[in-house]
């Protein structure tokens, strides 16, 4: 299938081709293929209950803001979040006081880095109750936005971003923490099985190296540090990943993994031999 012409930059696509092939040359098996297959076989989970959605929101918030992925994964595997946050019962979590959770459980949760995440998790439960009243459930709301389940053409990419804009606007109106932000909303949609990528620091580092977007400007007060990428550049990176994935008969979330590896995200460097870097 040809790449959607609206998004094609052939020089960028060639650079991505070369990056993908180099990652494959340095891959560590069987871990690499196991991670790849999990992403390749993901499908939109439109049947998730609000309780399951809350579990995913809490987990994604825990991983955000450059928290060390290995530390958060250990907490997930040990069932810490599920225990602290009442088996993800929406009503029970909505009734929690963040300061009480922090006082009692922060010694267990400190791998998240920031205490304000606890309040955001509680607020997510409160927002889920509000969304349920208007749309029956969180996933029912997503299903009614026109979000394509699988991207196969440039029209699908345009439909994806039209639905994305509706979702983001509604989340802003609903004051849903974190997920009204472009990067976190992309992460949520990818996690739910939709063809998307998360433009985090590692992915954007790869995007700069592949000349999809320019480096972010330097901070005026501290020229040694960079500002955040603009939302326009974040979106352009995800659109490019989606377009390339369609052109190469690949899922966007699979290509996201290659970008994470190339951008040296700590959680995935184990998937390639050290010589890659």
LOGUPA-544920 format. One line per field, with one value per residue (C-alpha): residue in one letter; chain; x, y, z. Coordinates in steps of 0.5 Angstrom, whole numbers. Example, Ala and Ser with C-alpha at 12.3 -4.5 7.8 and 13.67 -1.06 7.14 Angstrom:
<pts>
residuo	[A_S]
cadena	[A_A]
xx	[25_27]
yy	[-9_-2]
zz	[16_14]
</pts>
This chain:
<pts>
residuo	[X_X_X_X_X_X_X_X_X_X_X_X_X_X_X_X_X_X_X_X_X_X_X_X_X_X_X_X_X_X_X_X_X_X_X_X_X_X_X_X_X_X_X_X_X_X_X_X_X_X_X_X_X_X_X_X_X_X_X_X_X_X_X_X_X_X_X_X_X_X_X_X_X_X_X_X_X_X_X_X_X_X_X_X_X_X_X_X_X_X_X_X_X_X_X_X_X_X_X_X_X_X_X_X_X_X_X_X_X_X_X_X_X_X_X_X_X_X_X_X_X_X_X_X_X_X_X_X_X_X_X_X_X_X_X_X_X_X_X_X_X_X_X_X_X_X_X_X_X_X_X_X_X_X_X_X_X_X_X_X_X_X_X_X_X_X_X_X_X_X_X_X_X_X_X_X_X_X_X_X_X_X_X_X_X_X_X_X_X_X_X_X_X_X_X_X_X_X_X_X_X_X_X_X_X_X_X_X_X_X_X_X_X_X_X_X_X_X_X_X_X_X_X_X_X_X_X_X_X_X_X_X_X_X_X_X_X_X_X_X_X_X_X_X_X_X_X_X_X_X_X_X_X_X_X_X_X_X_X_X_X_X_X_X_X_X_X_X_X_X_X_X_X_X_X_X_X]
cadena	[A_A_A_A_A_A_A_A_A_A_A_A_A_A_A_A_A_A_A_A_A_A_A_A_A_A_A_A_A_A_A_A_A_A_A_A_A_A_A_A_A_A_A_A_A_A_A_A_A_A_A_A_A_A_A_A_A_A_A_A_A_A_A_A_A_A_A_A_A_A_A_A_A_A_A_A_A_A_A_A_A_A_A_A_A_A_A_A_A_A_A_A_A_A_A_A_A_A_A_A_A_A_A_A_A_A_A_A_A_A_A_A_A_A_A_A_A_A_A_A_A_A_A_A_A_A_A_A_A_A_A_A_A_A_A_A_A_A_A_A_A_A_A_A_A_A_A_A_A_A_A_A_A_A_A_A_A_A_A_A_A_A_A_A_A_A_A_A_A_A_A_A_A_A_A_A_A_A_A_A_A_A_A_A_A_A_A_A_A_A_A_A_A_A_A_A_A_A_A_A_A_A_A_A_A_A_A_A_A_A_A_A_A_A_A_A_A_A_A_A_A_A_A_A_A_A_A_A_A_A_A_A_A_A_A_A_A_A_A_A_A_A_A_A_A_A_A_A_A_A_A_A_A_A_A_A_A_A_A_A_A_A_A_A_A_A_A_A_A_A_A_A_A_A_A_A_A]
xx	[0_3_4_-1_1_-1_4_10_17_21_28_25_22_29_32_26_28_35_34_29_34_39_35_33_41_42_36_36_32_27_25_25_20_16_15_14_9_5_4_3_-3_-6_-13_-18_-21_-28_-31_-26_-31_-30_-26_-21_-20_-19_-13_-10_-11_-7_-2_0_0_5_9_9_14_20_19_24_20_23_21_14_13_15_10_5_7_7_0_1_-3_-9_-9_-7_-13_-18_-18_-19_-27_-29_-33_-28_-22_-27_-28_-21_-17_-10_-7_-9_-6_0_1_0_3_8_14_11_9_15_18_12_17_11_6_1_0_-4_-9_-9_-11_-17_-19_-19_-24_-29_-28_-30_-37_-38_-37_-41_-47_-47_-44_-46_-38_-31_-31_-38_-35_-29_-33_-38_-32_-31_-24_-22_-20_-14_-11_-10_-10_-9_-16_-16_-11_-15_-21_-16_-14_-21_-23_-17_-19_-26_-23_-18_-23_-28_-23_-21_-28_-29_-22_-19_-12_-6_-10_-12_-5_-3_3_-1_-8_-3_-1_-8_-10_-4_-5_-12_-10_-11_-6_-2_5_7_11_15_22_25_21_22_30_29_25_30_35_31_30_22_22_28_31_27_29_34_31_33_35_39_42_44_37_32_25_19_17_11_5_5_12_9_3_7_12_6_3_9_10_2_4_10_7_1_6_10_4_6_2_4_5_10_14_13_18_23_23_24_30_33_32_35_29_31_26_27_35_35_32_38_45_50_53_47_49]
yy	[0_7_12_17_23_28_26_24_26_21_23_22_15_13_15_11_5_5_6_0_-4_-2_-4_-11_-12_-11_-14_-18_-25_-27_-21_-16_-21_-22_-14_-13_-18_-15_-9_-12_-16_-10_-8_-3_-5_-2_-7_-4_-3_4_0_-3_4_7_2_4_12_11_6_11_17_13_12_19_25_21_16_10_5_-1_2_3_-4_-7_-4_-6_-13_-13_-10_-4_1_-4_-5_2_5_0_-5_1_2_8_10_8_12_18_18_18_24_25_27_21_16_20_20_12_10_15_10_5_10_14_11_16_22_27_27_31_25_22_27_27_19_21_26_21_17_23_25_18_18_25_22_16_20_23_18_11_9_12_7_9_16_14_9_15_20_17_15_9_3_1_6_4_10_18_19_15_19_25_22_20_27_30_25_26_34_32_28_33_38_34_32_39_41_36_38_31_31_29_26_33_34_31_27_23_23_19_15_13_11_7_3_2_-1_5_6_12_13_17_23_23_25_19_19_26_25_20_25_30_25_23_30_30_36_41_41_45_52_53_56_64_63_57_56_49_47_46_48_43_41_45_41_42_38_33_32_32_26_22_23_21_15_13_15_11_5_5_5_-1_-5_-4_-2_5_2_-2_3_7_2_3_10_9_4_9_15_11_10_6_1_-2_-1_-8_-10_-9_-10_-5_-4_0_6]
zz	[0_-2_4_5_0_5_10_6_6_2_6_12_10_8_14_18_14_15_23_23_19_24_30_27_26_33_36_43_42_44_48_42_38_44_45_38_37_43_40_33_36_40_38_41_47_47_52_58_64_67_73_68_65_71_72_66_67_74_71_65_70_74_68_66_68_67_72_72_68_71_78_76_73_79_83_77_78_85_85_89_85_85_93_94_90_92_86_82_84_81_86_92_89_88_95_97_100_96_102_106_101_101_108_109_102_99_102_97_91_91_85_81_83_84_90_86_81_87_87_79_80_85_80_74_78_79_72_70_74_70_64_65_67_60_56_60_60_58_52_50_49_45_41_39_37_30_32_27_30_25_20_13_9_9_10_16_19_18_21_27_28_28_33_37_37_40_45_47_47_52_56_57_59_64_67_66_69_65_59_56_54_47_49_55_51_45_50_53_46_44_51_49_42_37_32_35_38_45_43_49_50_47_41_40_41_35_31_32_29_24_22_22_27_29_36_41_42_48_54_55_62_62_54_56_57_52_52_51_44_41_40_33_33_37_33_26_29_31_24_21_25_23_15_15_19_13_8_10_13_20_26_29_36_33_30_36_40_34_36_43_42_38_43_48_53_59_59_52_51_53_47_43_44_47_40_37_41]
</pts>
